Protein backbone atom coordinates (compact mmCIF):
# COMPACT_ATOMS: atom_id res chain seq x y z
CA UNK A 1 0.00 0.00 0.00
CA UNK A 2 1.17 3.53 -0.68
CA UNK A 3 2.75 5.31 2.24
CA UNK A 4 1.36 8.61 3.49
CA UNK A 5 3.99 10.63 1.63
CA UNK A 6 3.50 8.72 -1.65
CA UNK A 7 0.25 10.52 -2.52
CA UNK A 8 0.62 14.22 -3.21
CA UNK A 9 -2.66 16.11 -2.82
CA UNK A 10 -1.41 19.11 -4.79
CA UNK A 11 -0.48 16.87 -7.75
CA UNK A 12 -3.84 15.10 -7.71
CA UNK A 13 -5.62 18.46 -7.45
CA UNK A 14 -3.78 19.67 -10.55
CA UNK A 15 -4.78 16.50 -12.43
CA UNK A 16 -8.40 17.05 -11.39
CA UNK A 17 -8.12 20.74 -12.25
CA UNK A 18 -9.02 21.77 -8.73
CA UNK A 19 -7.43 24.99 -7.58
CA UNK A 20 -6.15 24.61 -4.02
CA UNK A 21 -4.22 27.14 -2.04
CA UNK A 22 -1.06 25.96 -0.29
CA UNK A 23 -2.90 26.02 3.05
CA UNK A 24 -5.75 23.91 1.66
CA UNK A 25 -3.29 21.43 0.13
CA UNK A 26 -1.51 21.07 3.49
CA UNK A 27 -4.80 20.47 5.31
CA UNK A 28 -5.98 17.90 2.76
CA UNK A 29 -2.55 16.21 2.74
CA UNK A 30 -2.72 15.77 6.52
CA UNK A 31 -6.28 14.43 6.29
CA UNK A 32 -5.28 12.00 3.55
CA UNK A 33 -2.30 10.83 5.60
CA UNK A 34 -4.64 10.21 8.55
CA UNK A 35 -7.01 8.18 6.37
CA UNK A 36 -4.16 6.11 4.94
CA UNK A 37 -2.78 5.46 8.43
CA UNK A 38 -6.23 4.28 9.57
CA UNK A 39 -6.54 1.99 6.55
CA UNK A 40 -3.15 0.52 7.37
CA UNK A 41 -4.38 -0.20 10.91
CA UNK A 42 -7.45 -1.94 9.45
CA UNK A 43 -5.22 -4.08 7.23
CA UNK A 44 -3.46 -5.39 10.35
CA UNK A 45 -6.67 -6.73 11.90
CA UNK A 46 -6.84 -10.53 12.01
CA UNK A 47 -9.96 -11.59 10.12
CA UNK A 48 -9.24 -15.28 9.82
CA UNK A 49 -12.39 -17.27 10.36
CA UNK A 50 -14.67 -14.37 9.46
CA UNK A 51 -16.91 -15.01 6.48
CA UNK A 52 -16.59 -12.32 3.83
CA UNK A 53 -20.35 -12.10 3.30
CA UNK A 54 -21.51 -12.58 6.85
CA UNK A 55 -23.82 -9.52 6.68
CA UNK A 56 -25.13 -10.02 3.16
CA UNK A 57 -28.88 -10.58 2.86
CA UNK A 58 -29.89 -14.10 2.02
CA UNK A 59 -32.87 -13.03 -0.07
CA UNK A 60 -33.52 -10.90 -3.11
CA UNK A 61 -33.98 -7.31 -1.93
CA UNK A 62 -35.06 -5.97 -5.31
CA UNK A 63 -38.68 -5.20 -6.04
CA UNK A 64 -40.57 -6.87 -8.82
CA UNK A 65 -40.24 -5.13 -12.14
CA UNK A 66 -43.76 -3.99 -12.99
CA UNK A 67 -44.81 -1.68 -15.84
CA UNK A 68 -46.25 1.67 -14.85
CA UNK A 69 -47.19 4.98 -16.43
CA UNK A 70 -44.37 7.50 -16.90
CA UNK A 71 -44.11 11.03 -18.17
CA UNK A 72 -45.06 11.79 -21.71
CA UNK A 73 -42.46 13.62 -23.78
CA UNK A 74 -44.46 16.83 -23.44
CA UNK A 75 -44.60 16.53 -19.64
CA UNK A 76 -40.86 15.89 -19.44
CA UNK A 77 -40.10 18.94 -21.57
CA UNK A 78 -42.23 21.32 -19.48
CA UNK A 79 -39.30 21.99 -17.11
CA UNK A 80 -36.64 22.15 -19.83
CA UNK A 81 -34.92 25.53 -19.97
CA UNK A 82 -34.40 25.07 -23.72
CA UNK A 83 -36.15 22.74 -26.13
CA UNK A 84 -36.73 22.34 -29.85
CA UNK A 85 -38.60 19.78 -31.94
CA UNK A 86 -39.53 17.77 -28.84
CA UNK A 87 -35.91 17.50 -27.66
CA UNK A 88 -33.87 18.94 -24.80
CA UNK A 89 -31.30 21.53 -25.90
CA UNK A 90 -28.14 21.26 -23.80
CA UNK A 91 -24.73 22.93 -24.00
CA UNK A 92 -22.07 21.21 -26.08
CA UNK A 93 -19.62 19.36 -23.83
CA UNK A 94 -17.32 17.79 -26.44
CA UNK A 95 -14.99 19.82 -28.60
Backbone as JSON Lines, residues from 0, in Angstrom:
{"i":0,"aa":"X","n":[0.84,-1.18,0.0],"ca":[0.0,0.0,0.0],"c":[0.88,1.24,0.0]}
{"i":1,"aa":"X","n":[0.42,2.29,-0.61],"ca":[1.17,3.53,-0.68],"c":[1.32,4.14,0.7]}
{"i":2,"aa":"X","n":[2.51,4.64,0.97],"ca":[2.75,5.31,2.24],"c":[2.12,6.69,2.23]}
{"i":3,"aa":"X","n":[2.01,7.29,3.4],"ca":[1.36,8.61,3.49],"c":[2.02,9.66,2.61]}
{"i":4,"aa":"X","n":[3.33,9.59,2.43],"ca":[3.99,10.63,1.63],"c":[3.99,10.3,0.14]}
{"i":5,"aa":"X","n":[3.49,9.11,-0.24],"ca":[3.5,8.72,-1.65],"c":[2.4,9.39,-2.46]}
{"i":6,"aa":"X","n":[1.34,9.86,-1.82],"ca":[0.25,10.52,-2.52],"c":[0.33,12.02,-2.26]}
{"i":7,"aa":"X","n":[0.49,12.77,-3.32],"ca":[0.62,14.22,-3.21],"c":[-0.71,14.87,-3.58]}
{"i":8,"aa":"X","n":[-1.35,15.49,-2.61],"ca":[-2.66,16.11,-2.82],"c":[-2.57,17.22,-3.86]}
{"i":9,"aa":"X","n":[-1.53,18.01,-3.83],"ca":[-1.41,19.11,-4.79],"c":[-1.32,18.58,-6.22]}
{"i":10,"aa":"X","n":[-0.59,17.48,-6.42],"ca":[-0.48,16.87,-7.75],"c":[-1.83,16.34,-8.22]}
{"i":11,"aa":"X","n":[-2.53,15.64,-7.35],"ca":[-3.84,15.1,-7.71],"c":[-4.82,16.24,-7.99]}
{"i":12,"aa":"X","n":[-4.74,17.3,-7.23],"ca":[-5.62,18.46,-7.45],"c":[-5.36,19.07,-8.82]}
{"i":13,"aa":"X","n":[-4.09,19.14,-9.21],"ca":[-3.78,19.67,-10.55],"c":[-4.35,18.76,-11.64]}
{"i":14,"aa":"X","n":[-4.23,17.44,-11.44],"ca":[-4.78,16.5,-12.43],"c":[-6.29,16.66,-12.55]}
{"i":15,"aa":"X","n":[-6.95,16.9,-11.41],"ca":[-8.4,17.05,-11.39],"c":[-8.83,18.48,-11.71]}
{"i":16,"aa":"X","n":[-7.87,19.34,-11.95],"ca":[-8.12,20.74,-12.25],"c":[-8.9,21.43,-11.13]}
{"i":17,"aa":"X","n":[-8.45,21.13,-9.91],"ca":[-9.02,21.77,-8.73],"c":[-7.98,22.74,-8.2]}
{"i":18,"aa":"X","n":[-8.36,23.99,-8.08],"ca":[-7.43,24.99,-7.58],"c":[-7.43,25.0,-6.06]}
{"i":19,"aa":"X","n":[-6.31,24.6,-5.47],"ca":[-6.15,24.61,-4.02],"c":[-5.06,25.59,-3.65]}
{"i":20,"aa":"X","n":[-5.29,26.3,-2.57],"ca":[-4.22,27.14,-2.04],"c":[-3.23,26.22,-1.32]}
{"i":21,"aa":"X","n":[-2.06,26.76,-1.01],"ca":[-1.06,25.96,-0.29],"c":[-1.59,25.51,1.07]}
{"i":22,"aa":"X","n":[-2.34,26.39,1.74],"ca":[-2.9,26.02,3.05],"c":[-3.91,24.89,2.91]}
{"i":23,"aa":"X","n":[-4.77,24.97,1.88],"ca":[-5.75,23.91,1.66],"c":[-5.06,22.59,1.33]}
{"i":24,"aa":"X","n":[-4.02,22.65,0.5],"ca":[-3.29,21.43,0.13],"c":[-2.65,20.79,1.36]}
{"i":25,"aa":"X","n":[-2.11,21.6,2.26],"ca":[-1.51,21.07,3.49],"c":[-2.56,20.4,4.38]}
{"i":26,"aa":"X","n":[-3.72,21.04,4.5],"ca":[-4.8,20.47,5.31],"c":[-5.26,19.14,4.72]}
{"i":27,"aa":"X","n":[-5.5,19.13,3.41],"ca":[-5.98,17.9,2.76],"c":[-4.91,16.81,2.79]}
{"i":28,"aa":"X","n":[-3.62,17.2,2.67],"ca":[-2.55,16.21,2.74],"c":[-2.53,15.55,4.12]}
{"i":29,"aa":"X","n":[-2.7,16.34,5.17],"ca":[-2.72,15.77,6.52],"c":[-3.93,14.85,6.69]}
{"i":30,"aa":"X","n":[-5.09,15.27,6.19],"ca":[-6.28,14.43,6.29],"c":[-6.11,13.12,5.51]}
{"i":31,"aa":"X","n":[-5.52,13.2,4.34],"ca":[-5.28,12.0,3.55],"c":[-4.3,11.08,4.26]}
{"i":32,"aa":"X","n":[-3.25,11.64,4.84],"ca":[-2.3,10.83,5.6],"c":[-2.99,10.12,6.76]}
{"i":33,"aa":"X","n":[-3.9,10.82,7.44],"ca":[-4.64,10.21,8.55],"c":[-5.51,9.05,8.06]}
{"i":34,"aa":"X","n":[-6.17,9.24,6.93],"ca":[-7.01,8.18,6.37],"c":[-6.16,6.97,5.99]}
{"i":35,"aa":"X","n":[-5.03,7.21,5.34],"ca":[-4.16,6.11,4.94],"c":[-3.58,5.38,6.15]}
{"i":36,"aa":"X","n":[-3.26,6.11,7.2],"ca":[-2.78,5.46,8.43],"c":[-3.88,4.59,9.04]}
{"i":37,"aa":"X","n":[-5.11,5.06,9.03],"ca":[-6.23,4.28,9.57],"c":[-6.46,3.02,8.73]}
{"i":38,"aa":"X","n":[-6.38,3.15,7.42],"ca":[-6.54,1.99,6.55],"c":[-5.45,0.97,6.82]}
{"i":39,"aa":"X","n":[-4.25,1.44,7.05],"ca":[-3.15,0.52,7.37],"c":[-3.43,-0.22,8.67]}
{"i":40,"aa":"X","n":[-4.0,0.46,9.66],"ca":[-4.38,-0.2,10.91],"c":[-5.44,-1.28,10.64]}
{"i":41,"aa":"X","n":[-6.4,-0.97,9.78],"ca":[-7.45,-1.94,9.45],"c":[-6.88,-3.16,8.75]}
{"i":42,"aa":"X","n":[-5.84,-2.95,7.94],"ca":[-5.22,-4.08,7.23],"c":[-4.53,-5.03,8.2]}
{"i":43,"aa":"X","n":[-4.17,-4.56,9.38],"ca":[-3.46,-5.39,10.35],"c":[-4.4,-6.23,11.21]}
{"i":44,"aa":"X","n":[-5.69,-6.0,11.1],"ca":[-6.67,-6.73,11.9],"c":[-6.75,-8.17,11.41]}
{"i":45,"aa":"X","n":[-6.74,-9.12,12.35],"ca":[-6.84,-10.53,12.01],"c":[-8.3,-10.89,11.74]}
{"i":46,"aa":"X","n":[-8.59,-11.25,10.5],"ca":[-9.96,-11.59,10.12],"c":[-10.08,-13.06,9.71]}
{"i":47,"aa":"X","n":[-9.15,-13.86,10.14],"ca":[-9.24,-15.28,9.82],"c":[-10.47,-15.86,10.51]}
{"i":48,"aa":"X","n":[-11.19,-16.67,9.8],"ca":[-12.39,-17.27,10.36],"c":[-13.63,-16.42,10.22]}
{"i":49,"aa":"X","n":[-13.51,-15.23,9.65],"ca":[-14.67,-14.37,9.46],"c":[-15.13,-14.51,8.02]}
{"i":50,"aa":"X","n":[-16.38,-14.88,7.83],"ca":[-16.91,-15.01,6.48],"c":[-16.99,-13.64,5.81]}
{"i":51,"aa":"X","n":[-16.61,-13.59,4.55],"ca":[-16.59,-12.32,3.83],"c":[-17.98,-11.74,3.64]}
{"i":52,"aa":"X","n":[-19.0,-12.59,3.54],"ca":[-20.35,-12.1,3.3],"c":[-21.27,-12.37,4.48]}
{"i":53,"aa":"X","n":[-20.73,-12.24,5.67],"ca":[-21.51,-12.58,6.85],"c":[-22.73,-11.68,7.02]}
{"i":54,"aa":"X","n":[-22.69,-10.44,6.51],"ca":[-23.82,-9.52,6.68],"c":[-24.67,-9.37,5.43]}
{"i":55,"aa":"X","n":[-24.36,-10.14,4.41],"ca":[-25.13,-10.02,3.16],"c":[-26.52,-10.63,3.34]}
{"i":56,"aa":"X","n":[-27.53,-10.0,2.75],"ca":[-28.88,-10.58,2.86],"c":[-28.96,-11.9,2.12]}
{"i":57,"aa":"X","n":[-29.75,-12.79,2.62],"ca":[-29.89,-14.1,2.02],"c":[-31.13,-14.2,1.14]}
{"i":58,"aa":"X","n":[-31.69,-13.04,0.77],"ca":[-32.87,-13.03,-0.07],"c":[-32.73,-11.88,-1.07]}
{"i":59,"aa":"X","n":[-33.54,-11.93,-2.08],"ca":[-33.52,-10.9,-3.11],"c":[-34.19,-9.64,-2.57]}
{"i":60,"aa":"X","n":[-33.45,-8.55,-2.5],"ca":[-33.98,-7.31,-1.93],"c":[-34.59,-6.39,-2.99]}
{"i":61,"aa":"X","n":[-34.52,-6.8,-4.25],"ca":[-35.06,-5.97,-5.31],"c":[-36.56,-6.17,-5.46]}
{"i":62,"aa":"X","n":[-37.25,-5.11,-5.83],"ca":[-38.68,-5.2,-6.04],"c":[-38.95,-5.85,-7.38]}
{"i":63,"aa":"X","n":[-40.16,-6.3,-7.54],"ca":[-40.57,-6.87,-8.82],"c":[-40.61,-5.75,-9.86]}
{"i":64,"aa":"X","n":[-40.21,-6.08,-11.05],"ca":[-40.24,-5.13,-12.14],"c":[-41.64,-5.13,-12.75]}
{"i":65,"aa":"X","n":[-42.38,-4.06,-12.51],"ca":[-43.76,-3.99,-12.99],"c":[-43.91,-2.75,-13.86]}
{"i":66,"aa":"X","n":[-44.61,-2.86,-14.99],"ca":[-44.81,-1.68,-15.84],"c":[-45.7,-0.65,-15.14]}
{"i":67,"aa":"X","n":[-45.42,0.6,-15.4],"ca":[-46.25,1.67,-14.85],"c":[-46.22,2.86,-15.81]}
{"i":68,"aa":"X","n":[-47.1,3.8,-15.58],"ca":[-47.19,4.98,-16.43],"c":[-46.07,5.95,-16.07]}
{"i":69,"aa":"X","n":[-45.44,6.52,-17.1],"ca":[-44.37,7.5,-16.9],"c":[-44.77,8.79,-17.57]}
{"i":70,"aa":"X","n":[-43.87,9.75,-17.52],"ca":[-44.11,11.03,-18.17],"c":[-44.25,10.86,-19.68]}
{"i":71,"aa":"X","n":[-45.06,11.69,-20.25],"ca":[-45.06,11.79,-21.71],"c":[-43.9,12.72,-22.08]}
{"i":72,"aa":"X","n":[-43.54,12.74,-23.34],"ca":[-42.46,13.62,-23.78],"c":[-42.8,15.09,-23.49]}
{"i":73,"aa":"X","n":[-44.05,15.45,-23.69],"ca":[-44.46,16.83,-23.44],"c":[-44.33,17.19,-21.96]}
{"i":74,"aa":"X","n":[-44.72,16.28,-21.08],"ca":[-44.6,16.53,-19.64],"c":[-43.13,16.67,-19.23]}
{"i":75,"aa":"X","n":[-42.28,15.83,-19.78],"ca":[-40.86,15.89,-19.44],"c":[-40.24,17.2,-19.9]}
{"i":76,"aa":"X","n":[-40.68,17.71,-21.02],"ca":[-40.1,18.94,-21.57],"c":[-40.64,20.21,-20.92]}
{"i":77,"aa":"X","n":[-41.67,20.11,-20.07],"ca":[-42.23,21.32,-19.48],"c":[-41.23,22.05,-18.59]}
{"i":78,"aa":"X","n":[-40.3,21.35,-17.98],"ca":[-39.3,21.99,-17.11],"c":[-37.98,22.26,-17.82]}
{"i":79,"aa":"X","n":[-37.89,21.95,-19.1],"ca":[-36.64,22.15,-19.83],"c":[-36.4,23.63,-20.06]}
{"i":80,"aa":"X","n":[-35.2,24.12,-19.71],"ca":[-34.92,25.53,-19.97],"c":[-34.9,25.86,-21.46]}
{"i":81,"aa":"X","n":[-34.42,24.88,-22.27],"ca":[-34.4,25.07,-23.72],"c":[-34.85,23.78,-24.39]}
{"i":82,"aa":"X","n":[-35.66,23.92,-25.41],"ca":[-36.15,22.74,-26.13],"c":[-36.43,23.13,-27.57]}
{"i":83,"aa":"X","n":[-36.39,22.12,-28.44],"ca":[-36.73,22.34,-29.85],"c":[-37.1,21.0,-30.46]}
{"i":84,"aa":"X","n":[-38.15,20.98,-31.23],"ca":[-38.6,19.78,-31.94],"c":[-38.79,18.58,-30.99]}
{"i":85,"aa":"X","n":[-39.28,18.84,-29.79],"ca":[-39.53,17.77,-28.84],"c":[-38.27,17.21,-28.2]}
{"i":86,"aa":"X","n":[-37.17,17.96,-28.23],"ca":[-35.91,17.5,-27.66],"c":[-35.37,18.52,-26.68]}
{"i":87,"aa":"X","n":[-34.58,18.05,-25.71],"ca":[-33.87,18.94,-24.8],"c":[-32.69,19.56,-25.53]}
{"i":88,"aa":"X","n":[-32.48,20.85,-25.36],"ca":[-31.3,21.53,-25.9],"c":[-30.34,21.73,-24.74]}
{"i":89,"aa":"X","n":[-29.13,21.17,-24.86],"ca":[-28.14,21.26,-23.8],"c":[-26.86,21.84,-24.37]}
{"i":90,"aa":"X","n":[-25.98,22.38,-23.49],"ca":[-24.73,22.93,-24.0],"c":[-23.81,21.82,-24.52]}
{"i":91,"aa":"X","n":[-23.01,22.15,-25.51],"ca":[-22.07,21.21,-26.08],"c":[-20.96,20.96,-25.06]}
{"i":92,"aa":"X","n":[-20.65,19.69,-24.81],"ca":[-19.62,19.36,-23.83],"c":[-18.4,18.71,-24.46]}
{"i":93,"aa":"X","n":[-18.45,18.41,-25.74],"ca":[-17.32,17.79,-26.44],"c":[-16.85,18.74,-27.51]}
{"i":94,"aa":"X","n":[-15.54,18.93,-27.57],"ca":[-14.99,19.82,-28.6],"c":[-14.6,19.05,-29.83]}
